[in-house]
Structures are given as structure tokens and as C-alpha cells.
Amino acid sequence: MAGHATELDAKTLWGGKESPFQTSYGKLMMWFFLVSDALTFGGLLVAYGFTRHDFQGAWPIGEETFNSLPFLGHGYPLIYVALMTFILIVSSVTMVLAVEAGHRMDKKGVIKWMIATIIGGFFFVGSQAWEWSHFIHGSEFGKIELADGSQAIVKGHFGELESFTVIEAGKHHKKGDVIKQDLMHQFQHAAEKGHLFALKDKLNEPVILLEDGSVAKIKKAADHEMVLIIKKSGKEHKVGKAPIKGKEAVEMYYSSLYSGEPNHVIYGANLKQNEYGPQQYGQFFFFITGFHGFHVFSGVVINIIIMLGAVAGTYHKRGHYEMVEKTGLYWHFVDLVWVFVFTFFYLI
């Protein structure tokens, strides 16, 4: 009779020989693992949200922090992160297609779609490594402490460093030497130590004290569209006020940078200091995105192992592709977690 449900007695239902929900032991254990892992990620994100809510100053904004593209530089807010997210979601779709092919016992289909999933996973992991590198090294401008004690992040196009011309000899460089190698690294290292100066208080005649004790004039192209966004209030400039632009921004930035005072600029982020905001932001970013990245990398490795098993015909001989389905559960979980990480760190 249509719609009639067969009732099972307690002995059949709970006798131990069959799952009461017709779920295999392997899939059930995978769900237990995913629930426990979800609690771990949930705890981390709740801690991040509490820290952000409790912080009194200006918290970093996603489109201000993540605005770069490989080979194209700055000025593309959240574009690359959106691309990473899109690729990861597409890889979830290809995993669904691999599982569906397994249900049809389509060995070639399983292999094809798992290879596509693996490629998507590698792209995401590589992109996250690039993003970490960019986050660690920071922008060309850094975060600057202004004369009134306020701190500002800087947006705009940094003028190219063309050369350093030695005007006072040191241990390795003679007077008149023109240095054209590793300019940005030397410039930022000197800026952090307070080894940049302006001759006779002229910002267009800066000099740098190099590591060997020599002094060199800096030849640098002009910056364009510089904007100072206050992230920590001082005596005059406050958080939330309109950004400082144009000539005023240039004068304020370089007056501080060329003051000869150490620790007036911070480049990039690590566990101790952070160009983009408070120290806690960098710590949570590294831990949570790193923890998720570890999951993605682990998923890629597992996918490769399962794909090789499919190539060898192991699952076809068993008569089912349940291993592909269990791997798919893990991969979908990783994708779902990234949606929350993406929302917390980049959108809110």
C-alpha cells in the first residue's frame, strides 16, 4: 500500500547488526569528527568576535587591508579574496559531481571531478600563502605615527625608489657610488630604525643612513593620491574624522618618516606588531586562517589519496564509492567554514 511505513521491532532496530538510520559506521564517525571540528572553529570565531567588540580603537577594515592583486599591486579591494572564495566554492561543486559519479559507478567521472577538486584546492592553498606573504610584508607606506601621536594607515601609489647616491663614505660604499639594488628593503629597514632624514628640513631632499655607516641621497618618484586614514587618535587627529588627502597628507607623512625618530612606522604584521590594526587582529588572523588553511591542505592530500584509489579501481571492486562520499563531507565542511571566516575577517 502506497505511503505505508514498515515498523521495525526493537531487536531489529537496536540489535547492533544494522545502523538504525542506515548510515555506515565510517560516515557516522566522519560526522562526529566534523561536529567536534565545527565547535573548535566556532570557539575561535566567537573569541575573535568578543575581542573585536571589546576593542576600543579602530578595527581594521577588510577592503582597506586586503586590496592587492598579484602582479597588479594595490587598489583592488577584496578582489583576490573573492576569487579565492569562488574557486573554493567551485571545488565544492566538483566534489558533488564526483560523489554523484560514484553513485552511478562511473569510475572515469569520479577521477575527472576529483582531479578538478584537487586543482581548486591547490589554487586556494597557494593563494592563501601569497596572501599571508603580502600581509606579513605589508604595504610600501606602512602605518605611520604622526607628530601629534596619532597613527594612520596610508593609501595611494608609492613613488618608485630609483637610486641611492652616496654623499658620505662608509665601510663598503664610497662617495659617489650609486646604489640600485634592494632599495625598498633598505629604505623600510632605515625607516623603522629612524635612519631617514630630510636635508635642511626639505622633504624633497631626503637622505638615508645605510647599514655600513654611509649616507646617501634618495632619488624617488613622487607619490600619487596619498590618503591618511587615522586608526589611533592623537591630540589633533581623531579616529572617524575625514581622511587627510593631497599635499597635506604628503607633508604629514614625510615629516614623520624623515624625522630621524625610530619606531614611527610599522611595515606588515607579525605576532608582535601589526600595520593594519591592533596586535590581536594579526594573531587571530594568522591562527584562524592558518588553521583553516591546514584543513584545506589536509583535504587536498586526502583527495589525492582517494583519487589514486579510484584510479587503481579499489572502490569499483568494492561495488561502491563511499570513501569518495566521506571525503566529500570533509571537503564541504572546509568550504562552509571558509564562508564564516571570510565573513568575519573580510566583510564585517
Secondary structure, DSSP 8 states (H G I E B T S, - for coil): -TT------HHHHHSSSS-TTS--HHHHHHHHHHHHHHHHHHHHHHHHHHHHHH--S----HHHHS-EETTTEE--TTHHHHHHHHHHHHHHHHHHHHHHHHHTT-HHHHHHHHHHHHHHHHHHHHHHHHHHHHHHH--SS-EEE-TTS-EEEEEEE---EEEEEEEE--SS--TT-EE-SSHHHHHHHHHHHT-EEEGGG-TTSEEEE-TTS-EEEEEE---EEEEEEEEE--SS--TTS--EEHHHHHHHHHHHHTB--TTSEE-SB-SS-BSSS-HHHHHHHHHHHHHHHHHHHHHHHHHHHHHHHHHTTHHHHHT--HHHHHHHHHHHHHHHHHHHHHIIIII-
